Amino acid sequence: MNITKRAFMTGTALAAALSAMPAFAETELVLSSWLPPRHPLVVGAIKPWAAQVEEVTEGRVTIRVLAKPLGAPPAHFDMARDGVADITYGLHSFTSDDRFLRSRVGQFSFLGDDAVTTSTNFWNVYTQELDAAGEHEGTHVLGLFTHGPGVLLSKDRNFAAPDDFGGFKVRTPGGYPADLMNGLGATTLFMSSGEVYEKLTRGVIDGLCMAMDSVRAFKLDKHITDVMTVPGGLYNTSWFLVMNEGKWDSISAEDQEAIMSVSGAAFSELAGKAWDDADATGYDATGKAGIKVYPADDAVLAQIEAIATPLEDAWVEAVTAQGFEGAAALAAMQTAKPAQ
């Protein structure tokens, strides 16, 4: 076959051009994100982590963070397990069954005064002492974290005494926070964080259990009047970041190792930093809006402890029955618990 000089030169130039083009990613992973796109966790942790994954895998693995979720927030773990999405994040307490019993170690009161500490602690305790992988069957655990110390935000309600909680309609994320608030005498309503603005402004709820970031993240500064704080947090929430197990297994061992180098404890710290920064913004917003931020009264704090203790004991008993050292795990998490 005859090849003209022009054809040869054209082919050579084309080959050179193609070789100069960046290689396409071998694997694109879809991450279903249900928080608002500008939420501090999405902006400060999820998207930066996705960029880190692409960097450490040299572009072989990319993550596309969806602007709209593929399902309701409580469905997100099952979505990853079932392959509806490749990667999801969410709260363990959003599930109504007991599949994440041991994760509750990251939901109790008095866990710590910043999210970096509690998130990193949660990763270490849950993975090393409580077999986190065993409670996330069907997925690969990429990250475990908490938000900042939980507070009680309210509209025209101040809690100066233990009996002030009667008739108080409060949003909780389920799990331990719901049990705690019920024990204090409040009426609890479960809803995801994206629903709180509407429910608060419509008077469906009188307040909410959330972290301080919510003041700005969900534009609550014009609709709440009081925030009660507790040393180490009134409660906390435990979160997961998981990938479908089959999708994880399809990634090369080299890239798996690279991904985990920016995941696990590293992601806990990244997410914790995002929460802490957002909490600081929330505190600033309360000052500007004239919202009263006050520590729980000693009598109220004693009542919180009185309600929390049997809930902790019941959890320790249940976890111990599964063959784990529940008491030691809880003690390792509760870095800010008042002295008995």
PyMOL commands that set and color helices and strands:
alter all, ss='L'
color gray80, all
select helices_A, chain A and resi 5-20+40-56+73-82+92-94+101-106+115-129+132-135+162-165+175-184+193-201+214-217+245-249+253-261+265-289+298-321+326-333
alter helices_A, ss='H'
color red, helices_A
select strands_A, chain A and resi 27-32+61-65+87-91+139-146+151-154+169-172+187-190+207-210+226-229+238-244+292-295
alter strands_A, ss='S'
color yellow, strands_A
deselect
rebuild
show_as cartoon
